[in-house]
Amino acid sequence: MPVDPCIVRLLGDPVSRSLSPGMQNAAFATLGIDCHYLPKEVNPAGLAGAIAELRANERILGANVTIPHKESVIAYLDDLDPLAVRIGAVNTISRQGLRLKGWNTDLEGFRRALTEEPGKSPSPRVGEGRGKSPSPLVGEGRGGGYRRVAIIGAGGAARAVAAALQPAAEVWVIARNLEQARRLCRALRIERGGPADMNQMQETVARADLVVNATPADLPPASWLRPDQRLFDLRSRRSVEGRSMLLYQGAASFEIWTGRPAPVEVMRAALERAAEEVRA
């Protein structure tokens, strides 16, 4: 009697245009794993039900979690990896029987992408495997060599970025919701830098040598940037660096779900194909 394939979910709102399904399904196919990565659009009111479905269906290995649920999903999980506790955000869920464990692979994805030369395609280095915390990265604890950073946005992805860069770098968090930026800075014990509201964005960006856009918008305006500044746009559909981060966090998630080394080159090729289809 045939066995039904396993499933990995992508939970968020919106998810219909995500580049992750092509990347993850290519990885499963390459390693001969009978599993499908399926997006499921879930609004905040539906998150509890989506997690209950995940818990009840043992065919579901786990999930990725994206906007707007990376922080709120924590309340529905049974266990957290220490890194997810530190960051206060989860982007990956794994199954342990009927228990669900939350992880954060965004930090690893960002740090690995940050070490790439700007504009270059990512190299095939990858993480450590299921049940382990993400592996140490080049520049860990040194802020990637950047002294002053402006992060635009204060959601789950911004939390991972800030955690990756401090305490070595001076980190400023710019957000429309200033209280959310304050909570982020308190949670991560950011002492050098701090919260800033949107009307302070131009002056805050002007002082930074690295500017990270962790919002869905086109921020900051290109005219505000100097040639000696680096802009890292987390949006995978809009930037090579964003796709590099997506690749590395996705590879780390794949290893958590499967316990097998991720085929990074295959995932990278599938990711670029998906991006080309979007642009066509």
CORGIKA-V772486 format. One record per residue. N is the residue number from 1. RES is the residue in three letters. PHI is phi in whole degrees, 0 to 359 (NA if undefined). Layout:
# CORGIKA-V772486
n=N res=RES phi=PHI
n=N res=RES phi=PHI
This chain:
# CORGIKA-V772486
n=1 res=MET phi=NA
n=2 res=PRO phi=296
n=3 res=VAL phi=265
n=4 res=ASP phi=295
n=5 res=PRO phi=294
n=6 res=CYS phi=280
n=7 res=ILE phi=226
n=8 res=VAL phi=237
n=9 res=ARG phi=264
n=10 res=LEU phi=242
n=11 res=LEU phi=252
n=12 res=GLY phi=178
n=13 res=ASP phi=205
n=14 res=PRO phi=266
n=15 res=VAL phi=226
n=16 res=SER phi=296
n=17 res=ARG phi=253
n=18 res=SER phi=295
n=19 res=LEU phi=273
n=20 res=SER phi=293
n=21 res=PRO phi=304
n=22 res=GLY phi=299
n=23 res=MET phi=294
n=24 res=GLN phi=289
n=25 res=ASN phi=293
n=26 res=ALA phi=296
n=27 res=ALA phi=295
n=28 res=PHE phi=300
n=29 res=ALA phi=296
n=30 res=THR phi=297
n=31 res=LEU phi=268
n=32 res=GLY phi=68
n=33 res=ILE phi=265
n=34 res=ASP phi=279
n=35 res=CYS phi=211
n=36 res=HIS phi=237
n=37 res=TYR phi=264
n=38 res=LEU phi=234
n=39 res=PRO phi=287
n=40 res=LYS phi=222
n=41 res=GLU phi=285
n=42 res=VAL phi=226
n=43 res=ASN phi=275
n=44 res=PRO phi=306
n=45 res=ALA phi=292
n=46 res=GLY phi=263
n=47 res=LEU phi=295
n=48 res=ALA phi=301
n=49 res=GLY phi=294
n=50 res=ALA phi=296
n=51 res=ILE phi=290
n=52 res=ALA phi=297
n=53 res=GLU phi=297
n=54 res=LEU phi=300
n=55 res=ARG phi=296
n=56 res=ALA phi=283
n=57 res=ASN phi=261
n=58 res=GLU phi=288
n=59 res=ARG phi=287
n=60 res=ILE phi=274
n=61 res=LEU phi=292
n=62 res=GLY phi=169
n=63 res=ALA phi=200
n=64 res=ASN phi=261
n=65 res=VAL phi=234
n=66 res=THR phi=230
n=67 res=ILE phi=310
n=68 res=PRO phi=251
n=69 res=HIS phi=252
n=70 res=LYS phi=296
n=71 res=GLU phi=267
n=72 res=SER phi=291
n=73 res=VAL phi=294
n=74 res=ILE phi=304
n=75 res=ALA phi=297
n=76 res=TYR phi=258
n=77 res=LEU phi=257
n=78 res=ASP phi=268
n=79 res=ASP phi=208
n=80 res=LEU phi=228
n=81 res=ASP phi=296
n=82 res=PRO phi=305
n=83 res=LEU phi=293
n=84 res=ALA phi=295
n=85 res=VAL phi=297
n=86 res=ARG phi=299
n=87 res=ILE phi=283
n=88 res=GLY phi=80
n=89 res=ALA phi=207
n=90 res=VAL phi=235
n=91 res=ASN phi=239
n=92 res=THR phi=219
n=93 res=ILE phi=238
n=94 res=SER phi=239
n=95 res=ARG phi=264
n=96 res=GLN phi=229
n=97 res=GLY phi=69
n=98 res=LEU phi=264
n=99 res=ARG phi=265
n=100 res=LEU phi=241
n=101 res=LYS phi=245
n=102 res=GLY phi=259
n=103 res=TRP phi=228
n=104 res=ASN phi=234
n=105 res=THR phi=256
n=106 res=ASP phi=298
n=107 res=LEU phi=298
n=108 res=GLU phi=299
n=109 res=GLY phi=299
n=110 res=PHE phi=294
n=111 res=ARG phi=298
n=112 res=ARG phi=294
n=113 res=ALA phi=294
n=114 res=LEU phi=294
n=115 res=THR phi=282
n=116 res=GLU phi=287
n=117 res=GLU phi=296
n=118 res=PRO phi=308
n=119 res=GLY phi=86
n=120 res=LYS phi=267
n=121 res=SER phi=288
n=122 res=PRO phi=289
n=123 res=SER phi=272
n=124 res=PRO phi=274
n=125 res=ARG phi=290
n=126 res=VAL phi=210
n=127 res=GLY phi=275
n=128 res=GLU phi=252
n=129 res=GLY phi=117
n=130 res=ARG phi=295
n=131 res=GLY phi=86
n=132 res=LYS phi=243
n=133 res=SER phi=289
n=134 res=PRO phi=305
n=135 res=SER phi=288
n=136 res=PRO phi=298
n=137 res=LEU phi=238
n=138 res=VAL phi=302
n=139 res=GLY phi=84
n=140 res=GLU phi=300
n=141 res=GLY phi=80
n=142 res=ARG phi=240
n=143 res=GLY phi=63
n=144 res=GLY phi=66
n=145 res=GLY phi=88
n=146 res=TYR phi=267
n=147 res=ARG phi=271
n=148 res=ARG phi=223
n=149 res=VAL phi=233
n=150 res=ALA phi=247
n=151 res=ILE phi=254
n=152 res=ILE phi=261
n=153 res=GLY phi=116
n=154 res=ALA phi=221
n=155 res=GLY phi=274
n=156 res=GLY phi=298
n=157 res=ALA phi=293
n=158 res=ALA phi=298
n=159 res=ARG phi=299
n=160 res=ALA phi=296
n=161 res=VAL phi=297
n=162 res=ALA phi=299
n=163 res=ALA phi=295
n=164 res=ALA phi=291
n=165 res=LEU phi=262
n=166 res=GLN phi=256
n=167 res=PRO phi=268
n=168 res=ALA phi=294
n=169 res=ALA phi=266
n=170 res=GLU phi=279
n=171 res=VAL phi=244
n=172 res=TRP phi=249
n=173 res=VAL phi=247
n=174 res=ILE phi=257
n=175 res=ALA phi=209
n=176 res=ARG phi=296
n=177 res=ASN phi=267
n=178 res=LEU phi=297
n=179 res=GLU phi=294
n=180 res=GLN phi=296
n=181 res=ALA phi=296
n=182 res=ARG phi=297
n=183 res=ARG phi=298
n=184 res=LEU phi=301
n=185 res=CYS phi=295
n=186 res=ARG phi=293
n=187 res=ALA phi=298
n=188 res=LEU phi=265
n=189 res=ARG phi=55
n=190 res=ILE phi=282
n=191 res=GLU phi=256
n=192 res=ARG phi=253
n=193 res=GLY phi=115
n=194 res=GLY phi=145
n=195 res=PRO phi=280
n=196 res=ALA phi=213
n=197 res=ASP phi=270
n=198 res=MET phi=295
n=199 res=ASN phi=286
n=200 res=GLN phi=258
n=201 res=MET phi=298
n=202 res=GLN phi=299
n=203 res=GLU phi=290
n=204 res=THR phi=290
n=205 res=VAL phi=298
n=206 res=ALA phi=298
n=207 res=ARG phi=273
n=208 res=ALA phi=266
n=209 res=ASP phi=260
n=210 res=LEU phi=232
n=211 res=VAL phi=240
n=212 res=VAL phi=245
n=213 res=ASN phi=267
n=214 res=ALA phi=249
n=215 res=THR phi=233
n=216 res=PRO phi=281
n=217 res=ALA phi=265
n=218 res=ASP phi=277
n=219 res=LEU phi=229
n=220 res=PRO phi=281
n=221 res=PRO phi=303
n=222 res=ALA phi=302
n=223 res=SER phi=292
n=224 res=TRP phi=276
n=225 res=LEU phi=263
n=226 res=ARG phi=263
n=227 res=PRO phi=300
n=228 res=ASP phi=273
n=229 res=GLN phi=266
n=230 res=ARG phi=252
n=231 res=LEU phi=258
n=232 res=PHE phi=245
n=233 res=ASP phi=265
n=234 res=LEU phi=289
n=235 res=ARG phi=285
n=236 res=SER phi=294
n=237 res=ARG phi=281
n=238 res=ARG phi=246
n=239 res=SER phi=215
n=240 res=VAL phi=298
n=241 res=GLU phi=293
n=242 res=GLY phi=297
n=243 res=ARG phi=290
n=244 res=SER phi=298
n=245 res=MET phi=298
n=246 res=LEU phi=300
n=247 res=LEU phi=300
n=248 res=TYR phi=290
n=249 res=GLN phi=292
n=250 res=GLY phi=292
n=251 res=ALA phi=295
n=252 res=ALA phi=295
n=253 res=SER phi=297
n=254 res=PHE phi=305
n=255 res=GLU phi=291
n=256 res=ILE phi=296
n=257 res=TRP phi=291
n=258 res=THR phi=254
n=259 res=GLY phi=73
n=260 res=ARG phi=238
n=261 res=PRO phi=300
n=262 res=ALA phi=285
n=263 res=PRO phi=280
n=264 res=VAL phi=298
n=265 res=GLU phi=296
n=266 res=VAL phi=297
n=267 res=MET phi=295
n=268 res=ARG phi=297
n=269 res=ALA phi=297
n=270 res=ALA phi=294
n=271 res=LEU phi=296
n=272 res=GLU phi=292
n=273 res=ARG phi=298
n=274 res=ALA phi=298
n=275 res=ALA phi=294
n=276 res=GLU phi=296
n=277 res=GLU phi=296
n=278 res=VAL phi=295
n=279 res=ARG phi=285
n=280 res=ALA phi=293
